[in-house]
Amino acid sequence: MRRKRQPLVCQFLEHASSEVLEEHGSHLRDLVGRSHGVYSLYKRDVLYYVGLASNLRGRLEQHLRDRHKGLWTNFSLYLTLESGFMKELESLVLRIAEPKGNKQRGKFARAQSLLKTLKRRIKAEDEKKRNELFRSHLRKPKRVIVKKGGRKNKKGSRRTPVLANYPGHPKSLRRIYKDKKYTAQVRRDGSIRVRGIVGRFTSPSLAAMAIAKKPMNGWSFWTYQQAPGKWSPLNALRRR
């Protein structure tokens, strides 16, 4: 047979006048005895103070004479059978209601605050969103280096240099960029080697990107030697 669980609050009295203690204290003493529990004091309808006591009757009579004298007009009592959770119950009420008459805020002995964990998760989520928004700016252009036989992609196939598709492709390229002259040689396989920069590039745009350090249209960037002493825009090669 399932055991019946004991209630947290077994008896209660709410919003009784302080005059009950002064004029009818004997009846209250008979009813409450030396029960423990939580009590609350009110200034009319406004919560003023919350406390717990192992002797509720004695504690209330004490508040008629101590620093709280004259500051409350009504009281409530909540009698309990189990005293193990009384301190935490008091702390819970203090943290929620924040009565003016209590000097200390309630504390939880073994409870863990979720604030730090929540802040950490929100920070990680915000950082992830920022990275997604600026992902394209965070990625640096990769310099493509072509080895003998062409550049291999991730699947292992070889990528043919762009200029290899143009029979009789130009042998020399040049460009003045930010007051500096750059020259490049186009190899037999169509790959491009820029003077002063390590590696070979499979397209004019990649070769231009290696100089400018940002995405560039290589066809409008370079000029090529069409004849001795005659240099033409590389883009003209595609219109021939």
Helices and strands as residue ranges (DSSP letters): E 9-17, H 19-23, H 25-32, E 37-43, E 46-53, H 56-63, E 74-80, H 86-97, H 115-133, H 135-138, E 151-152, E 158-159, G 162-165, E 172-177, E 180-186, E 192-194, H 204-212, H 218-221, E 223-227, E 230-233, G 234-239
